Amino acid sequence: MAGGGVKGFYRQKKKGGVAKKPISRKKLPPQNCSESQDCGDHDLGDEVEEQLQQFDMDMTYGPCIGMTRLRRWERAAAMGLRPPPRLRDLLLPPPAPHPLPSSSSSPAKILTGSSGGGGSTSVQGECLWEGKVS
């Protein structure tokens, strides 16, 4: 017969264990913007991206995989789901300024609207999940 008694049959629990260090929550000092810095632009871009991500996560307007945000907004509007109109304004590309005709500009450039320097920032048109879910 096997020996060891009851202690060998039942699992033993150790008393006292490894003590965990308390998590310190240090507050970050508030950023002070000097008058020469413009802190509002960075916050505005984050706010816009946050609104677009909320739109991506809201399943009220249907699935967003496989289409752009603007296409999803238009589909939701066509179905009568009333997506926020402000988002459409954010998703539409800004109107291109009409270039003044000059001797160096070819008619093809004027008609296609291609200008040499892009420089303008635009909102990402793809859904939050694009490329992450297959």
C-alpha positions, 0 to 999 in steps of 0.5 A: 500500500502507498504511504504518505497519508493524507498530506500526500493525497491533498494538494498543499497550499503555501502560506505567505507568498510572493509579495507584489510591489504596490503600483505607483500612480504618478501624475504627469505634470500638466503641459504648459504651452507658451504663447509661441506654441500652438497646442490646439492643432494637435488636440484637434487632430486627435479629436477628429481621429477619435470621432472617426474611430467612434464611427468605425466602432458603431455598428448602427451604420453597418459593417465597415470592412472592405469600404472607405469611411466616406462610402460607409457614411454615404451608404448609412445616409442612403439607408436613412440611418442618419450618420453625423453630418460633421463626419462627412465634412471631415471625410470629404477631401478639401476642395483644390484651389483653382490654379491661375492659368499661366504659360508654364501650366499645361491644360492637362495639369489644370484639368486633372487638378494635379499640383506639384506640392501636396503639402495638405493633410487629409483624414485617413479614409480607410476604416479602423479595421482595414488591414487588421481583420481578414 
